[in-house]
Amino acid sequence: MITLRGLTKRFGAVTAVDDLTVDIAPGRVTGFLGPNGAGKSTTMRMVLGLDRPTAGRALVAGRAYRELRHPLREVGAVLDARAIHPARAGRAHLLAMARSNGIPARRVDEVLAVAGLDDRAAAKPGRTLSLGMAQRLGIAAALLGDPPVLMFDEPVNGLDPDGVRWIRQLTAGLAAEGRTVLLSSHLMSEMEQTAAHLVVIGKGRLIADAPVAEVLATGATAAVRVRGPHPEGLAALAGRLTAEGYAVTAEGPRGLAVTGATADRVGDLAYELGVPLHELSPVAVTLEQAFMRLTGDAVEYAAGGAR
Ligand SMILES: Nc1ncnc2c1ncn2[C@@H]1O[C@H](COP(=O)(O)OP(=O)(O)OP(=O)(O)O)[C@@H](O)[C@H]1O
């Protein structure tokens, strides 16, 4: 279990993480979603004691990282797969880690096997590893202490389809063993098949904490297209919808696009107002749109922007 309570981190004028309170439960893969700059990495760094919270707490199994007696056995993480020793071979790196943490050397072979690194790959110096191989080595290191809590920052970044499939199977297996598994991503589509539960943040704030299906449903029912023969009737309907807090845009004189409302609600209001409709259809939104809608004005960098 990872417990965040009022977790806040400021860097000068920038509030990277803003009063985040959420529990990351064991036994399922939780996707940690948010646009670039949302504060995902900073949150993970605070869980690992690499950044100190400005306020609030980040706990693993009820304790701050620095209070953990055997940190490697409590939480494993890959924050930056490329942060590996350039000259040292993977196996030597893992052996050194094991030795300094009182973990038996045979565990190195176990985690290399789980990570799908054969003897040849494990003998290569870090700088010669592909990103996919470096990811696997990072994951092997995270698993070394057999920890009940695992955190991977953007684990799918730069992986080929086989690598993506492998990450999915691995993380599902780790969760099925009862571990807490937190994976960050800025892509909703990526998490759809990987995570069971989503924690969505934007500008450091919690936006959603719900099962994947629920988050998707929020987006999928959120747009409705309306057509009717009488522009004045549609204008009245648009006024009523706006008054109820829905976003309405005109699509020509005889059409409306309504965001945030269900087709049922729009249909009921049209009936109440006596406005005839010729079309009332939920608009299928893509996962990315559902995500953008959720994060809304919380997007710090527009799509296709910097970083
Ligand atoms: N050491 C730092 N000093 C100053 N600002 C920082 C520092 N680390 C992060 N930030 C800022 O905090 C905000 C959150 O960054 P963070 O890296 O946690 O977001 P993220 O959701 O992980 O995004 P990304 O996927 O792009 O890494 C950003 O505005 C970032 O510029």
The ligand as an SDF file (V2000), in Angstrom:
LIG
                    3D

 31 33  0  0  0  0  0  0  0  0999 V2000
   13.7890   19.8540   -9.3500 N   0  0  0  0  0  0  0  0  0  0  0  0
   12.8590   20.6610   -9.8410 C   0  0  0  0  0  0  0  0  0  0  0  0
   12.9980   22.0000   -9.7950 N   0  0  0  0  0  0  0  0  0  0  0  0
   12.0500   22.8200  -10.2730 C   0  0  0  0  0  0  0  0  0  0  0  0
   10.9030   22.4170  -10.8150 N   0  0  0  0  0  0  0  0  0  0  0  0
   10.6810   21.0930  -10.9140 C   0  0  0  0  0  0  0  0  0  0  0  0
   11.6440   20.1520  -10.4240 C   0  0  0  0  0  0  0  0  0  0  0  0
   11.1550   18.9040  -10.6420 N   0  0  0  0  0  0  0  0  0  0  0  0
    9.9520   19.0610  -11.2310 C   0  0  0  0  0  0  0  0  0  0  0  0
    9.6600   20.3760  -11.3950 N   0  0  0  0  0  0  0  0  0  0  0  0
    8.4210   20.9330  -11.9650 C   0  0  0  0  0  0  0  0  0  0  0  0
    7.3410   20.3270  -11.2970 O   0  0  0  0  0  0  0  0  0  0  0  0
    6.2730   20.0490  -12.2050 C   0  0  0  0  0  0  0  0  0  0  0  0
    5.9470   18.5810  -12.1670 C   0  0  0  0  0  0  0  0  0  0  0  0
    6.9830   17.8290  -12.7570 O   0  0  0  0  0  0  0  0  0  0  0  0
    7.0160   16.2430  -12.8160 P   0  0  0  0  0  0  0  0  0  0  0  0
    8.2670   15.8280  -13.5300 O   0  0  0  0  0  0  0  0  0  0  0  0
    6.7630   15.6850  -11.4870 O   0  0  0  0  0  0  0  0  0  0  0  0
    5.7710   15.9240  -13.7370 O   0  0  0  0  0  0  0  0  0  0  0  0
    5.3980   14.5820  -14.4950 P   0  0  0  0  0  0  0  0  0  0  0  0
    3.9340   14.4410  -14.3570 O   0  0  0  0  0  0  0  0  0  0  0  0
    6.2360   13.4680  -14.0250 O   0  0  0  0  0  0  0  0  0  0  0  0
    5.7310   14.9300  -15.9740 O   0  0  0  0  0  0  0  0  0  0  0  0
    6.6800   14.1830  -17.0020 P   0  0  0  0  0  0  0  0  0  0  0  0
    5.9170   13.0050  -17.4750 O   0  0  0  0  0  0  0  0  0  0  0  0
    6.8830   15.2190  -18.0590 O   0  0  0  0  0  0  0  0  0  0  0  0
    7.9380   13.8580  -16.2490 O   0  0  0  0  0  0  0  0  0  0  0  0
    6.7360   20.5720  -13.5560 C   0  0  0  0  0  0  0  0  0  0  0  0
    6.2400   21.8670  -13.7040 O   0  0  0  0  0  0  0  0  0  0  0  0
    8.2290   20.5710  -13.4290 C   0  0  0  0  0  0  0  0  0  0  0  0
    8.7930   21.5340  -14.2870 O   0  0  0  0  0  0  0  0  0  0  0  0
  1  2  1  0
  2  3  1  0
  2  7  2  0
  3  4  2  0
  4  5  1  0
  5  6  2  0
  6  7  1  0
  6 10  1  0
  7  8  1  0
  8  9  2  0
  9 10  1  0
 10 11  1  0
 11 12  1  0
 11 30  1  0
 12 13  1  0
 13 14  1  0
 13 28  1  0
 14 15  1  0
 15 16  1  0
 16 17  2  0
 16 18  1  0
 16 19  1  0
 19 20  1  0
 20 21  2  0
 20 22  1  0
 20 23  1  0
 23 24  1  0
 24 25  2  0
 24 26  1  0
 24 27  1  0
 28 29  1  0
 28 30  1  0
 30 31  1  0
M  END
$$$$
